[in-house]
């Protein structure tokens, strides 16, 4: 999955730690999601959507060339 | 999603695990040294039996520290802990399979405890890799 988390985070001037704190997860989790290494669970994806006040599908999209 | 612990706790979680794991490892090695000394130097008796069995407790402490880390972790770190455990188990299984056939050909008989010296480094390597994740 691709995502625009780094852009959304940058718009708000948040660090990865700031975002992790708001989501109640570890910094490693935020890094893993942003780099496409980890696809979040549905509850976490919805929490991200609610935090940025955007639909989940506008934040995450299918990666046509996923990293192996 | 588990939201019971805040990020500052989560950030420290893996470091805390490594410290606890390290502490239990030191206690285990001391108990192991005492067990070997008792096994070869003490006459049969209650004291010898107690010292030889002593490494079991810190050995279980090693496992328990990892279980605690898993229970406190968020979804990604939990997945990584399970992955680390799976890789360690696979590596151990492969090694014991190979050695089971090498031993009859003349390689020395090893205590079952030796499998730990091959499985745990794989587990620790994976966990440290997660701790050092940068983005």
Backbone of each chain as ProteinMPNN parsed JSONL, in Angstrom:
{"seq_chain_A": "XXXXXXXXXXXXXXXXXXXXXXXXXXXXXXXXXXXXXXXXXXXXXXXXXXXXXXXXXXXXXXXXXXXX", "coords_chain_A": {"N_chain_A": [[0.837, -1.198, 0.0], [0.446, 2.225, -0.819], [0.921, 5.458, 0.677], [-0.022, 8.743, 1.91], [0.948, 9.696, 4.226], [3.438, 10.933, 5.143], [3.278, 13.436, 3.836], [0.864, 14.512, 4.85], [1.509, 14.668, 7.499], [3.649, 16.455, 7.392], [2.337, 18.76, 6.533], [1.101, 19.544, 8.854], [3.181, 19.966, 10.479], [4.128, 17.983, 12.124], [6.179, 15.649, 13.864], [7.421, 12.269, 13.409], [7.241, 11.094, 15.877], [5.349, 12.734, 17.119], [3.05, 12.085, 15.619], [2.89, 9.356, 16.186], [2.373, 9.464, 18.927], [-0.152, 10.689, 18.939], [-1.618, 8.687, 17.744], [-1.275, 6.609, 19.443], [0.638, 4.622, 19.105], [3.836, 3.005, 18.427], [6.913, 4.733, 17.474], [8.283, 3.24, 15.652], [6.236, 1.905, 14.348], [4.916, 3.957, 12.945], [6.994, 4.729, 11.225], [7.3, 2.333, 9.803], [4.824, 2.169, 8.482], [4.821, 4.527, 6.93], [6.96, 4.051, 5.222], [6.019, 2.003, 3.755], [6.494, -0.525, 4.555], [4.85, -1.794, 6.253], [1.436, -2.554, 6.398], [-1.228, -0.964, 7.922], [-3.574, -2.2, 10.438], [-7.174, -2.458, 10.029], [-8.564, -1.048, 12.175], [-6.488, 0.712, 12.985], [-5.976, 2.071, 10.598], [-8.413, 3.413, 10.253], [-8.318, 5.013, 12.514], [-6.233, 6.683, 11.798], [-7.392, 7.954, 9.608], [-9.489, 9.339, 10.909], [-7.984, 11.018, 12.536], [-6.716, 12.715, 10.694], [-8.939, 13.701, 9.539], [-9.957, 12.714, 7.106], [-11.116, 10.535, 4.468], [-10.268, 7.062, 4.641], [-9.484, 5.893, 2.221], [-8.467, 8.021, 0.832], [-6.063, 8.439, 1.901], [-4.644, 6.072, 1.882], [-3.57, 3.964, -0.775], [-3.605, 1.52, -3.429], [-0.511, -0.035, -4.134], [0.979, -0.251, -7.149], [3.401, -1.286, -7.851], [4.62, -3.006, -5.68], [7.091, -3.112, -3.024], [9.404, -5.734, -2.778]], "CA_chain_A": [[0.0, 0.0, 0.0], [1.109, 3.536, -0.781], [0.158, 6.381, 1.521], [0.455, 10.125, 1.892], [1.155, 10.091, 5.627], [4.503, 11.931, 5.333], [2.796, 14.745, 3.379], [-0.136, 14.995, 5.816], [2.239, 14.978, 8.731], [4.439, 17.663, 7.131], [1.396, 19.895, 6.486], [0.78, 19.933, 10.231], [4.432, 20.19, 11.203], [4.299, 16.937, 13.139], [7.244, 14.658, 13.688], [6.906, 10.891, 13.492], [6.907, 10.839, 17.291], [4.07, 13.426, 17.363], [1.983, 11.279, 15.023], [2.8, 8.109, 16.952], [1.719, 9.792, 20.2], [-1.581, 10.917, 18.678], [-2.261, 7.413, 17.371], [-1.077, 5.621, 20.505], [1.479, 3.516, 18.627], [5.265, 3.291, 18.537], [7.512, 5.435, 16.336], [8.622, 2.203, 14.661], [5.027, 1.605, 13.572], [4.717, 5.071, 12.006], [8.051, 4.604, 10.203], [7.01, 1.159, 8.963], [3.679, 2.489, 7.614], [5.224, 5.561, 5.97], [7.889, 3.507, 4.227], [5.347, 0.934, 3.017], [6.95, -1.826, 5.052], [3.766, -2.391, 7.036], [0.079, -2.042, 6.164], [-1.891, -0.951, 9.236], [-4.842, -2.91, 10.589], [-8.316, -1.578, 9.751], [-8.779, -0.071, 13.258], [-5.457, 1.758, 12.972], [-6.195, 2.876, 9.388], [-9.536, 4.316, 10.528], [-7.843, 6.007, 13.493], [-5.442, 7.641, 11.021], [-8.375, 8.747, 8.856], [-10.169, 10.255, 11.85], [-7.016, 12.013, 13.005], [-6.496, 13.703, 9.631], [-10.259, 14.093, 9.043], [-10.03, 12.357, 5.68], [-11.447, 9.105, 4.273], [-9.088, 6.174, 4.623], [-9.034, 5.646, 0.838], [-7.73, 9.178, 0.311], [-4.728, 8.404, 2.53], [-3.979, 4.837, 1.427], [-3.972, 3.479, -2.098], [-2.865, 0.322, -3.836], [0.791, 0.163, -4.753], [1.029, -1.115, -8.34], [4.729, -1.917, -7.876], [5.025, -3.146, -4.28], [8.469, -3.537, -2.738], [9.509, -7.148, -2.394]], "C_chain_A": [[0.881, 1.262, 0.0], [0.304, 4.406, 0.169], [0.778, 7.77, 1.47], [0.662, 10.639, 3.324], [2.284, 11.118, 5.8], [4.048, 13.34, 4.937], [1.807, 15.34, 4.381], [0.528, 15.423, 7.121], [3.014, 16.289, 8.563], [3.555, 18.909, 7.107], [1.119, 20.437, 7.88], [2.023, 20.189, 11.064], [4.678, 19.174, 12.31], [5.516, 16.083, 12.818], [6.607, 13.272, 13.714], [6.502, 10.542, 14.922], [5.566, 11.5, 17.634], [2.908, 12.576, 16.849], [1.776, 9.98, 15.813], [2.065, 8.35, 18.278], [0.225, 9.963, 20.012], [-2.324, 9.627, 18.352], [-2.136, 6.348, 18.461], [-0.311, 4.396, 20.041], [2.943, 3.921, 18.772], [5.753, 4.063, 17.311], [7.87, 4.437, 15.244], [7.427, 1.895, 13.761], [4.78, 2.691, 12.535], [5.739, 4.987, 10.87], [7.713, 3.471, 9.237], [5.846, 1.435, 8.011], [4.115, 3.473, 6.532], [6.116, 5.013, 4.872], [7.282, 2.34, 3.442], [5.761, -0.454, 3.453], [5.823, -2.558, 5.772], [2.434, -1.729, 6.67], [-0.682, -2.102, 7.478], [-3.162, -1.793, 9.244], [-5.976, -1.93, 10.266], [-8.571, -0.597, 10.896], [-7.75, 1.056, 13.252], [-5.626, 2.666, 11.749], [-7.342, 3.868, 9.613], [-9.154, 5.383, 11.544], [-7.025, 7.088, 12.79], [-6.377, 8.557, 10.225], [-9.074, 9.769, 9.74], [-9.237, 11.361, 12.313], [-6.822, 13.118, 11.969], [-7.807, 14.191, 9.002], [-10.38, 13.884, 7.527], [-10.467, 10.903, 5.574], [-10.175, 8.274, 4.16], [-8.542, 6.024, 3.204], [-8.336, 6.859, 0.21], [-6.317, 9.245, 0.906], [-3.93, 7.203, 2.012], [-4.479, 4.457, 0.046], [-3.111, 2.282, -2.464], [-1.554, 0.692, -4.493], [0.889, -0.804, -5.93], [2.373, -1.838, -8.447], [5.24, -2.077, -6.444], [6.47, -3.598, -4.131], [8.458, -4.982, -2.298], [10.313, -7.26, -1.115]], "O_chain_A": [[1.891, 1.352, 0.699], [-0.864, 4.124, 0.436], [1.921, 7.955, 1.053], [0.565, 11.836, 3.595], [2.108, 12.088, 6.538], [4.381, 14.318, 5.607], [1.893, 16.519, 4.722], [0.143, 16.411, 7.746], [3.037, 17.127, 9.465], [3.948, 19.973, 7.586], [0.927, 21.638, 8.063], [1.926, 20.585, 12.226], [5.347, 19.464, 13.302], [5.834, 15.831, 11.656], [5.419, 13.121, 14.0], [5.55, 9.795, 15.149], [4.745, 10.918, 18.343], [1.915, 12.373, 17.548], [0.647, 9.565, 16.072], [1.24, 7.537, 18.694], [-0.573, 9.461, 20.802], [-3.511, 9.493, 18.646], [-2.805, 5.316, 18.411], [-0.555, 3.281, 20.502], [3.251, 5.038, 19.188], [5.115, 4.058, 16.259], [7.774, 4.744, 14.055], [7.585, 1.654, 12.565], [4.471, 2.393, 11.381], [5.394, 5.153, 9.7], [7.822, 3.62, 8.02], [5.868, 0.991, 6.863], [3.816, 3.278, 5.354], [6.043, 5.455, 3.726], [7.936, 1.759, 2.576], [5.424, -1.444, 2.804], [5.838, -3.784, 5.887], [2.325, -0.503, 6.639], [-0.779, -3.165, 8.09], [-3.75, -2.065, 8.197], [-5.762, -0.718, 10.234], [-8.778, 0.588, 10.633], [-8.091, 2.215, 13.485], [-5.445, 3.879, 11.843], [-7.25, 5.027, 9.21], [-9.607, 6.524, 11.452], [-7.11, 8.265, 13.14], [-6.182, 9.771, 10.174], [-9.231, 10.929, 9.357], [-9.654, 12.509, 12.465], [-6.77, 14.301, 12.309], [-7.798, 14.985, 8.062], [-10.839, 14.755, 6.789], [-10.219, 10.116, 6.487], [-9.151, 8.732, 3.652], [-7.33, 6.022, 2.986], [-7.688, 6.731, -0.829], [-5.482, 10.027, 0.45], [-2.733, 7.293, 1.743], [-5.66, 4.609, -0.265], [-2.042, 2.06, -1.895], [-1.489, 1.614, -5.306], [0.883, -2.021, -5.744], [2.46, -2.894, -9.073], [6.171, -1.385, -6.031], [7.007, -4.34, -4.955], [7.592, -5.399, -1.528], [10.524, -8.364, -0.613]]}, "seq_chain_B": "XXXXXXXXXXXXXXXXXXXXXXXXXXXXXXXXXXXXXXXXXXXXXXXXXXXXXXXXXXXXXXXXXXXXXXXXXXXXXXXXXXXXXXXXXXXXXXXXXXXXXXXXXXXXXXXXXXXXXXXXXXXXXXXXXXXXXXX", "coords_chain_B": {"N_chain_B": [[-6.525, -2.376, 17.647], [-4.194, -1.604, 20.101], [-4.394, 0.679, 22.618], [-3.55, 1.174, 25.119], [-1.083, 1.834, 26.195], [1.038, 4.723, 26.228], [2.935, 6.604, 23.711], [5.518, 7.254, 24.634], [6.02, 5.217, 26.406], [5.882, 3.094, 24.643], [7.966, 3.676, 22.917], [10.105, 3.206, 24.513], [9.816, 0.575, 24.95], [11.09, -1.599, 23.513], [13.719, -1.115, 24.154], [13.608, -1.422, 26.885], [12.93, -4.123, 26.943], [15.285, -5.209, 25.861], [17.105, -4.57, 27.872], [16.045, -5.958, 30.099], [16.183, -8.523, 29.068], [18.924, -8.746, 28.719], [19.753, -8.602, 31.382], [18.562, -10.927, 32.493], [19.955, -12.744, 30.964], [22.587, -12.474, 31.91], [22.204, -13.311, 34.572], [21.393, -15.891, 34.027], [23.711, -16.982, 32.833], [25.499, -16.849, 34.972], [24.216, -18.59, 36.757], [24.36, -20.856, 35.212], [27.118, -21.296, 35.108], [27.517, -21.847, 37.807], [26.006, -24.173, 37.97], [27.441, -25.929, 36.327], [29.809, -26.064, 37.753], [28.873, -27.236, 40.136], [27.969, -29.649, 39.14], [30.265, -31.036, 38.359], [31.971, -30.836, 40.527], [30.778, -31.13, 43.058], [29.613, -33.539, 45.501], [26.96, -35.992, 45.039], [23.759, -34.84, 46.068], [21.418, -32.726, 47.894], [22.163, -29.977, 47.674], [23.784, -29.994, 45.384], [21.918, -30.831, 43.477], [20.121, -28.677, 43.573], [21.702, -26.54, 42.674], [22.36, -27.392, 40.108], [19.88, -27.341, 38.908], [19.32, -24.671, 39.019], [19.691, -22.808, 36.754], [17.291, -22.944, 35.376], [15.294, -21.167, 36.266], [16.194, -18.383, 35.67], [16.311, -18.859, 32.951], [13.646, -19.226, 32.247], [12.891, -16.68, 32.886], [14.035, -15.214, 30.805], [12.373, -15.967, 28.701], [9.938, -15.031, 29.68], [10.32, -12.25, 29.803], [10.217, -11.64, 27.139], [7.628, -12.39, 26.483], [6.221, -10.491, 28.012], [7.061, -8.153, 26.717], [5.836, -8.558, 24.246], [3.127, -8.455, 24.966], [2.87, -5.817, 25.721], [3.337, -4.457, 23.427], [2.589, -2.631, 20.325], [0.583, -3.178, 17.304], [2.327, -3.476, 15.029], [4.863, -3.934, 16.164], [4.283, -6.22, 17.612], [3.828, -7.987, 15.505], [6.401, -8.064, 14.451], [7.801, -9.216, 16.575], [6.65, -11.75, 16.596], [7.487, -12.59, 14.071], [10.245, -12.593, 14.44], [10.43, -14.627, 16.359], [9.456, -16.762, 14.852], [11.388, -16.988, 12.802], [13.622, -17.598, 14.358], [12.804, -20.062, 15.378], [12.586, -21.561, 13.008], [15.241, -21.501, 12.121], [16.484, -22.839, 14.208], [15.21, -25.317, 13.972], [16.145, -26.129, 11.458], [18.888, -26.296, 11.948], [19.047, -28.27, 13.991], [18.024, -30.424, 12.592], [19.981, -30.849, 10.607], [22.191, -31.351, 12.252], [21.414, -33.635, 13.554], [21.917, -35.608, 11.725], [24.588, -35.3, 11.281], [25.813, -35.919, 13.666], [25.827, -38.821, 14.046], [27.853, -39.355, 12.273], [30.151, -38.75, 13.514], [30.495, -36.253, 14.737], [30.608, -34.392, 17.843], [28.474, -35.376, 20.621], [25.869, -33.266, 21.596], [24.441, -31.345, 24.269], [20.901, -30.87, 24.735], [20.358, -28.251, 25.34], [22.012, -26.727, 23.774], [20.74, -25.833, 21.512], [19.711, -23.379, 22.057], [21.785, -21.594, 21.77], [21.833, -21.153, 19.108], [19.296, -20.384, 18.246], [18.475, -18.058, 19.744], [20.301, -15.88, 19.034], [19.393, -15.287, 16.42], [16.797, -14.412, 16.94], [17.324, -12.146, 18.553], [18.776, -10.583, 16.758], [16.778, -9.918, 14.862], [15.045, -8.426, 16.486], [16.641, -6.261, 17.283], [16.988, -5.118, 14.826], [14.427, -4.108, 14.329], [14.315, -2.22, 16.379], [16.167, -0.426, 15.466], [15.009, 0.763, 13.342], [14.646, 3.243, 10.925], [13.28, 6.213, 9.48]], "CA_chain_B": [[-5.384, -1.528, 18.009], [-4.037, -1.466, 21.535], [-4.022, 2.06, 22.92], [-3.421, 1.275, 26.575], [0.19, 2.443, 26.571], [1.316, 5.874, 25.377], [4.083, 6.404, 22.83], [6.784, 7.277, 25.356], [6.208, 3.855, 26.916], [6.134, 2.205, 23.507], [9.29, 3.984, 22.389], [11.079, 2.596, 25.411], [9.467, -0.833, 25.144], [12.1, -2.528, 23.018], [14.949, -0.881, 24.933], [13.325, -2.064, 28.174], [13.021, -5.567, 26.715], [16.69, -5.572, 25.681], [17.748, -4.489, 29.189], [15.567, -7.084, 30.908], [16.72, -9.72, 28.438], [20.35, -8.763, 29.046], [19.878, -8.904, 32.815], [18.253, -12.346, 32.664], [21.038, -13.514, 30.337], [23.719, -12.457, 32.851], [21.83, -14.184, 35.698], [21.39, -17.258, 33.492], [25.087, -17.44, 32.636], [26.067, -17.074, 36.312], [23.593, -19.817, 37.268], [24.886, -21.951, 34.383], [28.482, -21.544, 35.583], [27.355, -22.514, 39.105], [25.481, -25.515, 37.715], [28.544, -26.747, 35.806], [30.738, -26.282, 38.881], [28.246, -28.205, 41.051], [27.843, -30.941, 38.453], [31.542, -31.746, 38.282], [32.789, -30.714, 41.743], [30.085, -31.468, 44.307], [29.096, -34.912, 45.596], [25.498, -36.034, 44.901], [23.034, -34.371, 47.25], [20.408, -31.686, 47.667], [22.808, -28.74, 47.207], [24.205, -30.214, 43.991], [20.696, -30.849, 42.668], [19.554, -27.318, 43.507], [22.564, -25.698, 41.835], [22.265, -27.85, 38.714], [18.573, -26.913, 38.377], [19.179, -23.211, 39.173], [19.545, -22.014, 35.512], [15.933, -23.014, 34.803], [14.527, -19.966, 36.616], [16.531, -17.266, 34.772], [15.974, -19.25, 31.577], [12.228, -18.891, 32.077], [12.849, -15.211, 32.924], [14.324, -14.771, 29.434], [11.156, -16.153, 27.901], [8.871, -14.178, 30.224], [10.572, -10.855, 29.413], [9.771, -11.514, 25.747], [6.15, -12.435, 26.518], [5.778, -9.183, 28.507], [7.284, -7.174, 25.644], [4.793, -8.792, 23.242], [1.824, -8.009, 25.48], [2.86, -4.352, 25.811], [3.658, -3.865, 22.122], [1.482, -2.328, 19.409], [0.375, -4.231, 16.303], [3.488, -3.703, 14.171], [5.945, -4.547, 16.958], [3.845, -7.6, 17.894], [4.085, -8.77, 14.289], [7.846, -8.251, 14.321], [8.222, -10.181, 17.606], [6.235, -13.077, 16.105], [8.363, -12.908, 12.942], [11.557, -12.925, 15.017], [10.277, -15.949, 16.976], [9.302, -17.765, 13.781], [12.689, -17.167, 12.15], [14.494, -18.3, 15.311], [12.345, -21.46, 15.433], [12.961, -22.201, 11.743], [16.698, -21.655, 12.104], [16.789, -23.898, 15.17], [14.744, -26.583, 13.392], [17.057, -26.499, 10.37], [20.174, -26.66, 12.521], [18.926, -29.554, 14.685], [17.822, -31.449, 11.558], [21.288, -31.128, 10.006], [23.119, -31.939, 13.237], [20.939, -34.99, 13.874], [22.547, -36.528, 10.78], [26.045, -35.141, 11.366], [26.294, -36.539, 14.908], [26.211, -40.236, 13.849], [29.062, -39.443, 11.445], [31.338, -38.511, 14.321], [30.522, -34.981, 15.46], [30.342, -34.654, 19.269], [27.104, -35.319, 21.131], [25.619, -31.986, 22.27], [23.291, -31.234, 25.156], [19.757, -30.216, 24.057], [20.417, -26.812, 25.606], [22.816, -26.033, 22.77], [19.906, -25.223, 20.463], [19.495, -21.969, 22.425], [22.883, -20.754, 21.282], [21.615, -20.879, 17.686], [18.005, -19.725, 18.043], [18.363, -16.721, 20.334], [20.942, -14.81, 18.247], [18.52, -14.919, 15.293], [15.706, -13.632, 17.525], [17.847, -10.841, 18.996], [19.131, -9.833, 15.537], [15.538, -9.358, 14.302], [14.505, -7.418, 17.405], [17.496, -5.069, 17.202], [16.683, -4.527, 13.507], [13.197, -3.306, 14.511], [14.653, -1.078, 17.242], [17.002, 0.536, 14.714], [14.241, 1.213, 12.164], [14.689, 4.698, 10.705], [12.509, 6.603, 8.315]], "C_chain_B": [[-5.347, -1.361, 19.53], [-3.594, -0.05, 21.863], [-3.811, 2.252, 24.421], [-2.119, 1.95, 26.997], [0.459, 3.641, 25.676], [2.636, 5.657, 24.638], [5.402, 6.406, 23.579], [7.082, 5.898, 25.944], [6.59, 2.926, 25.778], [7.539, 2.407, 22.954], [10.361, 3.27, 23.214], [10.91, 1.082, 25.502], [10.581, -1.794, 24.736], [13.42, -2.374, 23.757], [14.803, -1.559, 26.29], [13.463, -3.578, 28.041], [14.486, -5.994, 26.633], [17.424, -5.557, 27.018], [17.344, -5.671, 30.062], [16.157, -8.394, 30.394], [18.203, -9.87, 28.786], [20.584, -9.155, 30.493], [19.633, -10.392, 33.08], [19.354, -13.217, 32.068], [22.244, -13.608, 31.273], [23.437, -13.401, 34.023], [21.877, -15.645, 35.257], [22.816, -17.802, 33.375], [25.781, -17.715, 33.963], [25.533, -18.391, 36.89], [24.124, -21.032, 36.517], [26.299, -22.328, 34.831], [28.429, -22.285, 36.927], [26.889, -23.951, 38.933], [26.589, -26.447, 37.222], [29.549, -27.076, 36.913], [30.166, -27.367, 39.794], [28.213, -29.603, 40.434], [29.144, -31.748, 38.515], [32.341, -31.734, 39.586], [32.103, -31.19, 43.019], [29.645, -32.928, 44.315], [27.573, -34.89, 45.448], [24.818, -35.63, 46.197], [22.091, -33.254, 46.885], [21.014, -30.405, 47.097], [23.211, -28.851, 45.741], [22.981, -30.168, 43.062], [20.12, -29.455, 42.481], [20.372, -26.432, 42.583], [22.469, -26.09, 40.354], [20.941, -27.393, 38.079], [18.409, -25.389, 38.351], [19.019, -22.442, 37.855], [18.135, -22.025, 34.926], [15.18, -21.712, 35.045], [14.899, -18.747, 35.754], [16.254, -17.584, 33.306], [14.514, -18.937, 31.27], [12.033, -17.38, 32.111], [13.104, -14.603, 31.553], [13.063, -14.842, 28.575], [10.059, -15.19, 28.365], [9.064, -12.714, 29.832], [10.094, -10.615, 27.98], [8.242, -11.544, 25.664], [5.601, -11.083, 26.978], [5.921, -8.121, 27.423], [6.203, -7.311, 24.58], [3.452, -8.216, 23.708], [1.723, -6.49, 25.557], [2.989, -3.679, 24.446], [2.413, -3.512, 21.318], [1.506, -3.348, 18.262], [1.602, -4.519, 15.441], [4.599, -4.412, 14.942], [5.578, -5.981, 17.338], [4.13, -8.495, 16.698], [5.579, -9.072, 14.145], [8.376, -9.245, 15.351], [7.856, -11.596, 17.152], [7.128, -13.535, 14.952], [9.744, -13.334, 13.449], [11.515, -14.327, 15.634], [10.183, -17.045, 15.932], [10.633, -18.045, 13.097], [13.647, -17.941, 13.05], [14.117, -19.784, 15.375], [12.744, -22.213, 14.163], [14.456, -22.476, 11.68], [17.109, -22.804, 13.02], [16.396, -25.269, 14.601], [15.698, -27.057, 12.302], [18.382, -26.999, 10.938], [20.111, -28.034, 13.196], [18.723, -30.702, 13.684], [19.169, -31.86, 10.958], [22.191, -31.854, 11.004], [22.715, -33.368, 13.61], [21.573, -36.03, 12.952], [24.073, -36.436, 10.815], [26.607, -35.893, 12.571], [26.666, -38.016, 14.722], [27.483, -40.401, 13.021], [30.324, -39.072, 12.223], [31.407, -37.175, 15.041], [30.091, -35.215, 16.913], [28.863, -34.549, 19.633], [26.924, -34.018, 21.9], [24.386, -32.084, 23.15], [22.158, -30.524, 24.414], [19.769, -28.707, 24.234], [21.194, -26.036, 24.562], [21.972, -25.368, 21.68], [19.67, -23.739, 20.757], [20.58, -21.062, 21.851], [22.735, -20.453, 19.792], [20.318, -20.107, 17.448], [17.958, -18.295, 18.557], [19.089, -15.625, 19.55], [20.093, -14.359, 17.065], [17.39, -14.028, 15.8], [16.184, -12.222, 17.887], [18.2, -9.971, 17.792], [17.898, -9.169, 14.93], [15.0, -8.222, 15.17], [15.325, -6.12, 17.349], [17.251, -4.355, 15.875], [15.432, -3.643, 13.594], [13.495, -2.068, 15.327], [15.385, 0.011, 16.462], [16.3, 1.062, 13.458], [14.25, 2.73, 12.077], [13.875, 5.041, 9.459], [12.549, 8.069, 8.06]], "O_chain_B": [[-6.352, -1.019, 20.154], [-2.524, 0.377, 21.429], [-3.886, 3.372, 24.925], [-2.067, 2.576, 28.055], [0.147, 3.598, 24.486], [3.357, 4.69, 24.883], [6.315, 5.66, 23.225], [8.232, 5.461, 25.981], [7.484, 2.089, 25.906], [8.216, 1.452, 22.573], [11.372, 2.802, 22.691], [11.759, 0.389, 26.063], [10.968, -2.68, 25.498], [14.148, -3.343, 23.968], [15.738, -2.187, 26.788], [14.036, -4.237, 28.909], [14.891, -6.988, 27.237], [18.263, -6.418, 27.278], [18.19, -6.309, 30.687], [16.574, -9.255, 31.17], [18.675, -10.961, 29.102], [21.487, -9.932, 30.802], [20.397, -11.037, 33.798], [19.656, -14.291, 32.589], [22.849, -14.67, 31.418], [24.297, -14.186, 34.423], [22.331, -16.52, 35.994], [23.093, -18.935, 33.768], [26.546, -18.67, 34.09], [26.287, -19.196, 37.436], [24.315, -22.1, 37.098], [26.641, -23.507, 34.924], [29.191, -23.224, 37.159], [27.323, -24.843, 39.661], [26.671, -27.602, 37.64], [30.066, -28.19, 37.003], [30.872, -28.298, 40.182], [28.404, -30.605, 41.122], [29.131, -32.965, 38.698], [33.276, -32.518, 39.747], [32.774, -31.609, 43.962], [29.338, -33.493, 43.265], [26.954, -33.859, 45.708], [25.24, -36.022, 47.285], [21.973, -32.876, 45.72], [20.47, -29.812, 46.166], [23.008, -27.924, 44.957], [23.016, -29.545, 42.001], [19.688, -29.088, 41.389], [19.815, -25.663, 41.8], [22.496, -25.235, 39.469], [20.88, -27.099, 36.885], [17.474, -24.874, 37.738], [18.255, -21.477, 37.834], [17.817, -21.201, 34.068], [14.506, -21.204, 34.148], [14.012, -18.133, 35.161], [15.991, -16.682, 32.51], [14.181, -18.451, 30.189], [11.135, -16.849, 31.457], [12.481, -13.611, 31.175], [12.735, -13.915, 27.833], [9.345, -14.608, 27.549], [8.09, -12.012, 29.558], [9.626, -9.526, 27.648], [7.64, -10.815, 24.876], [4.632, -10.581, 26.41], [5.03, -7.295, 27.226], [5.704, -6.31, 24.066], [2.739, -7.572, 22.938], [0.63, -5.932, 25.469], [2.776, -2.473, 24.323], [1.323, -4.019, 21.585], [2.333, -4.26, 18.245], [1.892, -5.679, 15.149], [5.202, -5.365, 14.447], [6.442, -6.857, 17.383], [4.613, -9.617, 16.849], [5.972, -10.177, 13.771], [9.282, -10.025, 15.057], [8.647, -12.527, 17.302], [7.484, -14.709, 14.86], [10.332, -14.297, 12.958], [12.443, -15.117, 15.459], [10.753, -18.124, 16.096], [10.972, -19.201, 12.84], [14.383, -18.815, 12.593], [14.988, -20.652, 15.419], [13.186, -23.361, 14.228], [14.886, -23.543, 11.242], [17.956, -23.628, 12.672], [17.136, -26.244, 14.725], [16.023, -28.242, 12.228], [18.931, -27.998, 10.472], [20.999, -28.865, 13.006], [19.196, -31.816, 13.908], [19.466, -33.046, 10.817], [22.862, -32.829, 10.665], [23.562, -34.199, 13.937], [21.749, -37.186, 13.338], [24.767, -37.375, 10.426], [27.713, -36.433, 12.525], [27.723, -38.434, 15.195], [28.119, -41.455, 13.056], [31.426, -39.075, 11.673], [32.289, -36.975, 15.876], [29.307, -36.123, 17.19], [28.11, -33.765, 19.057], [27.738, -33.695, 22.765], [23.427, -32.79, 22.84], [22.415, -29.675, 23.561], [19.258, -27.969, 23.392], [21.056, -24.816, 24.468], [22.435, -24.449, 21.005], [19.459, -22.941, 19.844], [20.323, -19.912, 21.495], [23.435, -19.588, 19.266], [20.25, -19.271, 16.547], [17.45, -17.41, 17.869], [18.545, -14.53, 19.407], [20.073, -13.172, 16.738], [17.059, -13.018, 15.179], [15.525, -11.233, 17.566], [17.955, -8.765, 17.8], [17.949, -8.006, 14.53], [14.558, -7.192, 14.662], [14.767, -5.023, 17.366], [17.301, -3.127, 15.81], [15.386, -2.563, 13.005], [12.997, -0.984, 15.02], [15.25, 1.2, 16.749], [16.917, 1.72, 12.62], [13.903, 3.419, 13.037], [13.796, 4.257, 8.514], [11.94, 8.546, 7.103]]}, "name": "protein", "num_of_chains": 2, "seq": "XXXXXXXXXXXXXXXXXXXXXXXXXXXXXXXXXXXXXXXXXXXXXXXXXXXXXXXXXXXXXXXXXXXXXXXXXXXXXXXXXXXXXXXXXXXXXXXXXXXXXXXXXXXXXXXXXXXXXXXXXXXXXXXXXXXXXXXXXXXXXXXXXXXXXXXXXXXXXXXXXXXXXXXXXXXXXXXXXXXXXXXXXXXXXXXXXXXXXXXXXXX"}
